[in-house]
Amino acid sequence: TYFMTIQSAINGANPADVIECEEYIYNERLTIDKPLTIQGVNKTNCIIDGTGLGTGKGIQINTGITNVILKRLTIQNFSGSDGNEDAGIYAIGGNNNLYIESVIIQNNVGGSGFYANGPVNTVTLDSVTSSGHSTGARGIVIWNGLKENITFTNCEVFGNNCCGMELQDGEASGVTIKNNNIHDNADNGLGLMGMQGPGENLIKGNILLNNGRFGIEIKNPN
């Protein structure tokens, strides 16, 4: 089944379907309202671009939508109103089993790169590049509530106006942050709030260079 836009494919899809995007510049916002896989054939040439679309989010995952997979895409040039209100990828809340791999998130001015709200269980970002986000914006951040089984691996996060990677406000358990390159962000490279058990929390093998405040800040651990 073929569609002219990604959003029309989302609207026509059944839960758990796979949407494959050909090499193209898709000038549209996306709202994901069911479990889906959206994947490009080539991450540098499958581009979701927000130029001229006004203020808002790039890809919005609605509240409580689980089992979303995003792969091999570039999300760029969306304009946000605030780093905590908009993002290239914005998961509103309760988006368990969220998996993002080989995605470039860049130059979403006024919004963060990846932003999710807790409480949430099982979020994985692997081989994600997040850069060029301004006005209090993080490269990768999960806010609010308990964050369980969070994995950030093999990512490059740089040139963001606030922190590179952050788990903010609330507790976190079962966190793995490994083999990431986090550099030249205006605030902390890596900021971690409320780390606790029962899950093991592992920070290993990361490069942190030229960030504006701390390389790694661990706040209010339990």
QUIZI-V720064 format. One record per residue. RES is the residue in one letter. SS is DSSP state (h for helix, s for strand, l for the rest). PHI is phi in whole degrees, 0 to 359 (NA if undefined). BURIAL is 1 if it has 16 or more other C-alpha atoms within 10 Angstrom, else 0. Layout:
res=RES ss=SS phi=PHI burial=BURIAL
res=RES ss=SS phi=PHI burial=BURIAL
This chain:
res=T ss=l phi=NA burial=0
res=Y ss=l phi=244 burial=0
res=F ss=l phi=225 burial=0
res=M ss=l phi=276 burial=0
res=T ss=l phi=227 burial=0
res=I ss=h phi=292 burial=1
res=Q ss=h phi=296 burial=1
res=S ss=h phi=294 burial=0
res=A ss=h phi=292 burial=1
res=I ss=h phi=299 burial=1
res=N ss=h phi=298 burial=0
res=G ss=h phi=271 burial=0
res=A ss=l phi=279 burial=1
res=N ss=l phi=268 burial=0
res=P ss=l phi=308 burial=0
res=A ss=l phi=78 burial=0
res=D ss=l phi=292 burial=0
res=V ss=s phi=248 burial=1
res=I ss=s phi=252 burial=1
res=E ss=s phi=253 burial=1
res=C ss=s phi=255 burial=1
res=E ss=l phi=288 burial=0
res=E ss=l phi=295 burial=0
res=Y ss=s phi=185 burial=0
res=I ss=s phi=260 burial=0
res=Y ss=s phi=264 burial=1
res=N ss=l phi=267 burial=1
res=E ss=l phi=198 burial=1
res=R ss=l phi=267 burial=1
res=L ss=s phi=238 burial=1
res=T ss=s phi=238 burial=1
res=I ss=s phi=259 burial=1
res=D ss=l phi=237 burial=1
res=K ss=l phi=200 burial=1
res=P ss=l phi=297 burial=1
res=L ss=l phi=207 burial=1
res=T ss=s phi=250 burial=1
res=I ss=s phi=240 burial=1
res=Q ss=s phi=221 burial=1
res=G ss=s phi=269 burial=1
res=V ss=l phi=277 burial=0
res=N ss=l phi=203 burial=1
res=K ss=l phi=292 burial=1
res=T ss=l phi=276 burial=1
res=N ss=l phi=243 burial=1
res=C ss=s phi=256 burial=1
res=I ss=s phi=245 burial=1
res=I ss=s phi=258 burial=1
res=D ss=s phi=239 burial=1
res=G ss=l phi=262 burial=1
res=T ss=l phi=304 burial=0
res=G ss=l phi=80 burial=0
res=L ss=l phi=265 burial=0
res=G ss=l phi=82 burial=0
res=T ss=s phi=267 burial=1
res=G ss=l phi=158 burial=1
res=K ss=l phi=269 burial=1
res=G ss=l phi=281 burial=1
res=I ss=s phi=247 burial=1
res=Q ss=s phi=254 burial=1
res=I ss=s phi=255 burial=1
res=N ss=l phi=294 burial=1
res=T ss=l phi=304 burial=0
res=G ss=l phi=78 burial=1
res=I ss=l phi=278 burial=1
res=T ss=l phi=249 burial=1
res=N ss=l phi=59 burial=1
res=V ss=l phi=260 burial=1
res=I ss=s phi=235 burial=1
res=L ss=s phi=236 burial=1
res=K ss=s phi=217 burial=1
res=R ss=s phi=55 burial=1
res=L ss=s phi=224 burial=1
res=T ss=s phi=244 burial=1
res=I ss=s phi=240 burial=1
res=Q ss=s phi=211 burial=1
res=N ss=l phi=65 burial=1
res=F ss=l phi=273 burial=1
res=S ss=s phi=254 burial=1
res=G ss=l phi=251 burial=1
res=S ss=l phi=270 burial=1
res=D ss=l phi=191 burial=1
res=G ss=l phi=296 burial=1
res=N ss=l phi=259 burial=1
res=E ss=l phi=248 burial=1
res=D ss=l phi=225 burial=1
res=A ss=s phi=195 burial=1
res=G ss=s phi=301 burial=1
res=I ss=s phi=238 burial=1
res=Y ss=s phi=232 burial=1
res=A ss=s phi=259 burial=1
res=I ss=l phi=296 burial=1
res=G ss=l phi=166 burial=1
res=G ss=l phi=67 burial=1
res=N ss=l phi=267 burial=1
res=N ss=l phi=296 burial=1
res=N ss=l phi=57 burial=1
res=L ss=s phi=263 burial=1
res=Y ss=s phi=230 burial=1
res=I ss=s phi=232 burial=1
res=E ss=s phi=222 burial=1
res=S ss=s phi=53 burial=1
res=V ss=s phi=238 burial=1
res=I ss=s phi=257 burial=1
res=I ss=s phi=239 burial=1
res=Q ss=s phi=212 burial=1
res=N ss=l phi=59 burial=1
res=N ss=l phi=267 burial=1
res=V ss=l phi=290 burial=1
res=G ss=l phi=85 burial=1
res=G ss=l phi=226 burial=1
res=S ss=s phi=282 burial=1
res=G ss=s phi=283 burial=1
res=F ss=s phi=244 burial=1
res=Y ss=s phi=224 burial=1
res=A ss=s phi=228 burial=1
res=N ss=s phi=251 burial=1
res=G ss=l phi=272 burial=1
res=P ss=l phi=293 burial=1
res=V ss=s phi=208 burial=1
res=N ss=s phi=230 burial=1
res=T ss=s phi=74 burial=1
res=V ss=s phi=233 burial=1
res=T ss=s phi=235 burial=1
res=L ss=s phi=241 burial=1
res=D ss=s phi=232 burial=1
res=S ss=l phi=58 burial=1
res=V ss=l phi=258 burial=1
res=T ss=s phi=252 burial=1
res=S ss=s phi=228 burial=1
res=S ss=s phi=209 burial=1
res=G ss=l phi=75 burial=1
res=H ss=l phi=256 burial=1
res=S ss=l phi=240 burial=1
res=T ss=l phi=60 burial=1
res=G ss=l phi=71 burial=1
res=A ss=l phi=259 burial=1
res=R ss=l phi=265 burial=1
res=G ss=l phi=287 burial=1
res=I ss=s phi=219 burial=1
res=V ss=s phi=210 burial=1
res=I ss=s phi=236 burial=1
res=W ss=s phi=252 burial=1
res=N ss=l phi=69 burial=1
res=G ss=l phi=73 burial=1
res=L ss=l phi=283 burial=1
res=K ss=s phi=246 burial=1
res=E ss=s phi=243 burial=1
res=N ss=s phi=57 burial=1
res=I ss=s phi=256 burial=1
res=T ss=s phi=230 burial=1
res=F ss=s phi=240 burial=1
res=T ss=s phi=225 burial=1
res=N ss=l phi=60 burial=1
res=C ss=l phi=262 burial=1
res=E ss=s phi=240 burial=1
res=V ss=s phi=229 burial=1
res=F ss=s phi=204 burial=1
res=G ss=l phi=66 burial=1
res=N ss=l phi=260 burial=1
res=N ss=l phi=290 burial=1
res=C ss=l phi=245 burial=1
res=C ss=l phi=285 burial=1
res=G ss=l phi=286 burial=1
res=M ss=s phi=238 burial=1
res=E ss=s phi=207 burial=1
res=L ss=s phi=248 burial=1
res=Q ss=s phi=234 burial=1
res=D ss=l phi=56 burial=1
res=G ss=l phi=122 burial=1
res=E ss=l phi=256 burial=1
res=A ss=s phi=216 burial=1
res=S ss=s phi=215 burial=1
res=G ss=s phi=71 burial=1
res=V ss=s phi=261 burial=1
res=T ss=s phi=237 burial=1
res=I ss=s phi=235 burial=1
res=K ss=s phi=216 burial=1
res=N ss=l phi=60 burial=1
res=N ss=l phi=257 burial=1
res=N ss=s phi=247 burial=1
res=I ss=s phi=239 burial=1
res=H ss=s phi=213 burial=1
res=D ss=l phi=58 burial=1
res=N ss=l phi=265 burial=1
res=A ss=l phi=287 burial=1
res=D ss=l phi=243 burial=1
res=N ss=l phi=300 burial=1
res=G ss=l phi=292 burial=1
res=L ss=s phi=223 burial=1
res=G ss=s phi=239 burial=1
res=L ss=s phi=232 burial=1
res=M ss=s phi=249 burial=1
res=G ss=l phi=66 burial=1
res=M ss=s phi=293 burial=1
res=Q ss=l phi=206 burial=1
res=G ss=l phi=274 burial=0
res=P ss=l phi=278 burial=0
res=G ss=l phi=287 burial=0
res=E ss=l phi=294 burial=0
res=N ss=l phi=249 burial=1
res=L ss=s phi=234 burial=0
res=I ss=s phi=240 burial=0
res=K ss=s phi=209 burial=0
res=G ss=l phi=71 burial=0
res=N ss=l phi=269 burial=1
res=I ss=s phi=255 burial=0
res=L ss=s phi=233 burial=1
res=L ss=s phi=216 burial=0
res=N ss=l phi=61 burial=1
res=N ss=l phi=274 burial=1
res=G ss=l phi=287 burial=1
res=R ss=l phi=230 burial=0
res=F ss=l phi=273 burial=1
res=G ss=l phi=293 burial=1
res=I ss=s phi=232 burial=1
res=E ss=s phi=240 burial=0
res=I ss=s phi=251 burial=0
res=K ss=s phi=247 burial=0
res=N ss=l phi=51 burial=0
res=P ss=l phi=291 burial=0
res=N ss=l phi=257 burial=0
